[in-house]
Amino acid sequence: MDSASMAEARVRALSGLPEELVAEVVDELRVRHPDAGTPRVFFAPGRVNLMGAHLDYNGGAVLPTAIDRGTVIGVAPRTDGQVQFSSSFEGGDHAFDLARLPERPTGTWADYPLGIVRAMLSLVGAAPEGASFHFGGNLPIGAGLSSSASICVGTAHALASAWGLDLEPLDLVHVALSAEREFVGVRCGIMDPHAVGLARAGHLLWLECSDVRYEYLPLDSERLSILVADTGVRRELAASEFNQRVEECRHAFEILRVSQPEATCLAQISMETLSACAADLDDVLARRATHVIAEVQRTEDAREGLLLGRPEVLGEKMLEAHASLRGLYEVSCPELDRLVETAAGCDGVLGGRLTGAGFGGACVFLIERGSEELVGARLKEGFREAFDREPEVAVFQAAGGPVELEV
């Protein structure tokens, strides 16, 4: 990206953030790290996935977009060889010696940026200097909007800039994946860091997770809006049943590939093979495999609908996906189900489903532009009737990837 494009990106990113939010991060960085140098500030978006639920680690295609909320990261150089982390959302500041970084996770939120530092050191050998980081922003933690990928890709981008490294967006994505998988210990797929790191404003990202081919599909922002409703039900992804679903899918594939040896992942298994081998799978594995294989077709159908200018097809497939996530993959919860059931009866809603890994978090809805207030009010009303509290509802635009902000 040339300097003019970078300047435009910085202005674009800053215009979507409250100025006080950026100022807060700078102030907190200076107060909590008074011995650090001049601060710089970076932004990395969250993401929401519209289709391809739990397909990334099964080798299927996904259809996410970055959103115009995310993580604001302040970084300042240090001369004492330390890397320090603080956060506006999590308690406890953390300091580590770059020459003696922990070999194992600490079990705290700092494992995500710490994993990035470790992965970056493997690229450069020795750190040019230490750094202090402060994390803020306006992305709900644990809502299924990929706060972890936002933190990881954003930290990689900030650290590469601070250390003067010329890394491509895909390099930052690979660093983020390495941190989550190899250090934090989350058996995540490739979607989240790619959705954050490769984002293009006004577009959805079509990502083939089997071979990392990708293309951009425009989202008609004049006609459509993305609405996210957060249940407030939180879950720590690494401590949840997510890894169990990964293992169940791996086991199902090992059984099914015997009858379809050319397949390299579960998403490539045909429904015919699944039907023929039904007796070889126990009930749980059969449900998991059925969701994955049917979701592959639903996602293809959604893409075709978009290319034909029929976003209502995407909406229909989102509703079908939620039913499968609830009944077959078993990652929903009553709060998520209530939101989708309420939305399905609202004028202006094309479709919706839980987003992220599930087990709580948020739902995403594709709605007609102009219906945001009506749909949001109806979702709050229906949720309040069932749970005596309201979900957080927000409308997002498809945003670009990580950038440095002017301060």
N, C-alpha and C positions, 0 to 999 in steps of 0.2 A: 504494500500500500504506500503510495507516494505521500509527501508531506501535506499536500492540499487535502487529500482524502482523509488523512489522519485527523487534520484539524476539523474537518466537517464531521467526522465520526465523534470526536470529543464533544463538539457542540451538541450533536444529536443526542448523545448519551446523557449529557448534563441536563438538557432541556426536559428529559423525562424523569428527572429526579428532583425532589424538593431540595432547594439550596441549603436549607438547614440540616438536612440529612448528611450532606457532604461535609458541611462545616462541623457537625458533631463528631464525625470520624476524625477529622484533622485535630480538633480540640482534644479528643480523648487520646489520640496518639501522642500529642505533646505533653499532656498531663501524666499519662501512665508510663511514658518512656522519655523522660526529660533529658536523658543523656544521649539521645539519638539525634541524627542530623536533620537536614531539611526534608520535610515530608513530600511525597508524591501520592496521588490518589488514583485508584483504578476501579473500574466497574465490570462485573461479570453477570450476565443475566441468569435467571432461572429458566426452566423449560417446562412445557406441558406437552404430553404426548396424546395425540388425538386417536391414533390407531396403531395396532401392532402390540397389544398388551402382552407383556412377558415374552415377546418374540426375540428380543435382542440377544439374550444368552442362549436362545434356541436356534439361531441362525436365520431368522426370518427378516422381513422388511418392517420398518417402523415409520411413523409419520409425525414427528414432533415439530415444535417450533419454540424458539426462545421467546421470552416475554419481557416486557419493559419494567419488570421489577427484578431485583437481584441483590448481589453482595457488593458493598462498597469497601474497598481495602485501602487503608493507609499504610504506606511503607516508608521507612526512613533508615539511612545507613548507620551502621555501628562500627566502632573501631576496636572493640574488645573481643572479636571473634565469636560473639554469641548471636543466636537467633531467638527472638522473643515474640510471644503471641499474647494478645489480649482481645477481648470481644465485648461488644455491647449486649450480647444475648446470653453468654455463658459465663458462669463464675470461674474465678481462678485464672491468674496470669501464669504463663509458662516461659521458662528460659532454658536454653540448651546450648552447650558448647559445640560449635561446628566441628571441632576436631574429635569429639567423642559423643556423637549422636546416639540415642538409644537404639538398640538392635531390635527391640520388641515394642509393640504398641503400649502406650501408657494407660489406655482405657479411658481417656478423656477426649473432649472435642478437639484438642490440639493435635490429635493423631493425623487428622486430614492435612493441615498445612505442614506438619512435621514430615509426613510421607512425601509431600512435594519437595521439600528441601533435600531429603535423602535421594530422591530420584534425580533432581537437578544436579546434585553433586556427582552422581554417577556419570553424568554427561560432561562435566567440566573438570572433574578431578579434585580441584581445590577451590574453595569459595574465594572470590576476590575480596569480599568484606562481609561482615555480619549485617544483620538487619532487624529492625523492630517492625512488627505488623499489628495493626488494629483492624478488627473486622466489625462492620456494621451493615446497614442496608435496610431494605424493606421487603425481604423475601421471608415468608413464614418458615420457620425451621420445622421439619418433620411433617409438612403438609402434602408431600408427594410432588413438589415442584422442583425437586433436584437441588436442594440447598447444598448438598455435599459436592456435586459436580460444579456448581457455581463457585464454591469456595476453592475447590482444587484447581480448576482451570484458571480462575481469577488469580490465585496465588502463583501459579506457574507463569502466567503472563506478567504479573507484577515483578516477580523475582528475576525473570529473564530480562526485563527492562532495567531493573536496578543493577544487574550484573553486566549489562551491555551485551547480552547474547542475542544473536540474530537467529531466532527460531521461527519456523513457520507454524501456522495454526495447528496443523496435524501433529507437529512435534509436541505442542502443549497438551493436546488431547492424549497422546501416548504417555506423557509424564503423569497426567491425572489418572489414567487407567492403572498405571503401575502403582501409584500411591494407594489407591483404594483396594486393589486386588492383593498386592504383595506385602503391603505394610499394615493397612487398617484391617484387612482380612474379609472384605465384603466380596462375595463372588458375583460381582455385577457384570452386566453385559456392556456393550460398547456404546449404547445409545446416548446416555446422559452426557458424557463429556463431548461427544461429537455434536449433539444438539446445541450445546453451549458454545463450543469452540468454533464451529463452522457456520453459525447462524447468519442469516441474511434478513434484513428488515423487510417486512411485508411478504414473507414466504414461509412455507412449510418445507421441512427437510425430508426428502425421501431417501432413506438410508437402508441399503442392503447389508444386513449384518453378517452375512456369510462371507462376503468378499470386500466389504467396505466401499462399494460403489455408491455414489450419491448424486442426487440432482435436486433442484429447487422447483417447487410448485407454488405459483403465486396464489395468495389468499386475497380474495376480493374484499378489502376492508371498507369499501363503500357500501357493500351489501351485508357483510357479515361481521359479527363480533365474537370474541372468545370470552366466555364468562366462567370464572372459577369460584366455586363455593367450598370453603374450608370447614370441615366438621368440627375442628378443634380436638379431634381424637388423635393423639400423638403416638408414634412408635419409633423406636430406635432400630433402624434397618438392619444393622449388623447383629442385633440381638433378637430379631424377629424370626418368623418362619420362612423368610425369603430364601435362605440357603437350603432349607429343606425342599422347597419347590425346585430349585436348581438340581438337587440330587435326584429327585423323583423323575424329572424330565430326562436327566442323563441315563437313569436306569431304564426308563421306557424306551429310549432310543437304542440302547444296547440290545434290547430284546427284539425290537422291530427291524433293526438294520440287517439282521440275519436273513430276512425275507426280501429286503431291498438293499443289497450291498452297495449299490452306486450312491446311495444317500450319504451325505457327510454330516448331517445334523437332523434334529427332530423335525424342523420346519420343512424339510425336503421329503419326508415320509408322506405317501399318498393316503387318502382316506380309504382307498381300496385295500391297501396293505394293512391299515389299522383294523378294518373290518375282518379281514381274513385271519388276523393274528389275535383277535379279541380274547380267545381262550388262554393265551400265553401271558396276559396281563392281569394283575389283580385289579380290584375295583378302583382303587386310588390312582394307580398308574394309568388306567384306561381313561379316567376323567381328565387327568392332566394332559395326556396326549391328544384327546379329542379337542380340548380347548385350543391347543397350539395349532393343530392341523387345520381346524376350521377358521381360526383367526388369520391364518395365512391368506385364505381365500377372501375373507371379509376385508382385509386390508387391501388386497388387489382390487376388489370391487370398489372400495372407497376411492382409490387413486383414479380408476377409470371414470368414476363419476365426476371427480374434480376436473379431469382433462376434458370432459364433455360439457363442462359448465353446469353440472348438476350437483351442487353441494348437498342437496337433500339426501343423496345416496350416502355420502359420508355420515350424515346425521343418523340415518337408519342403521348403518353398520356400527356406529358407536353404541346405540341402544342394544343391539344384538350382542356386542362385545361385553357389555356390562352384565347381561344375563348369564353369559358364559363364565365370566369372572366370579360371579356370585355362586352359581350352581356347580360348575365343573372344576374351576381352579381354586375356589374357596378362599378368596383373599378379600372379600368384601366384609361389611359389617352393617348393622341396622341403620346407622347414621348415613352411610353412603347410599344404601338402598332407598332410604326415605327421600333423599335429594333427587335421585334419578326418577323415582316413581312420581314425585311432585312435578318435576320438569316435563315429564312425558305428557302431562295434561295441560301444559301451558301453551297458549298461542305464542308464536314467534320462536319456539324452540325446535330446531331441526333434529337435535339428538344430544346425547351425553353419556358419560360413563365415569367410573372412578379413574383417577389418573395416578401415576406412580406405581409403587409396588402393591398398594392396597393396605389392608390391616388398619384402616383409619386414613387420615389425611383428607384429600380433597377430591371433588368431582369437577370435570371439565364439560362445558356445554357449548355447542355451536348454535348461535342464535342470530336472528335477523337484526340488522342494525336498526336502532330506534326502539327496540323492545327491552333494552337493558333494565330500565327502572321497574317495569311491570314484572319481568321474570324474577329479578332479584327480590322484589317484595313478596312474590308468591312463594319463592323458595324459603324465605325467612319465616313466613307464616306457617307453612306446612311443617317445617322443622321444629318451630316453637310449639306447635300443637303436640308433637310426639315427644320432645325432649326438654321442654320448658326452658329453652335457651335458643339463641339465634346463631346461625353460621356466619362466618365472615364471607362477604361476597365482593368480588372485584372483577372489573372488566379489563382485559389486557389487549395490547397490540402485539403483533409479531415483530420482534426486535432483532437487532444485530448482535454480534458477538462481543467479546471483551475488548475494552478500550481504556486508554488513560484519560482522565478527566483534567480539565483546567481548573486550578484552584488559585 
